[in-house]
């Protein structure tokens, strides 16, 4: 996962200029794919369901929209 980190401050708000990794991501995707394939093959519940992922995505997109607009964006379902 990555977050924005500013290298300068303008008007009291940090400018978004660079992505900064929160942790070593070098091995995340192969492990995620392996877990997903395992859940398909075994019939086990995946680590994150489609419904859970959709809710998280809606919140994330609303946060980006809110930042772009400079106002609150309502999330209908989570």
C-alpha positions, 0 to 999 in steps of 0.5 A: 500500500502506498500513501501520498507524502509531500516534499513541500508545504503550500498554503498550509496544505501539503502538496501531493508530489510523491508516492511513499511505500508503507511496507515492502510490497515486493511479494504481495501480489504473488501471495494474494493470487495464490490465496485467491486461487486456493480459495477457488480450488478448495471452495474456502471463503476468500480472505476478502469477499467481493462485497467487502472489496466493493465497499472498501473501493467505494470509500476509497473513491469517495475519499479521492473525489472529496479531496479533488472537490474539497468537500464531503462526498457521501457514501451510500453503502459500506 
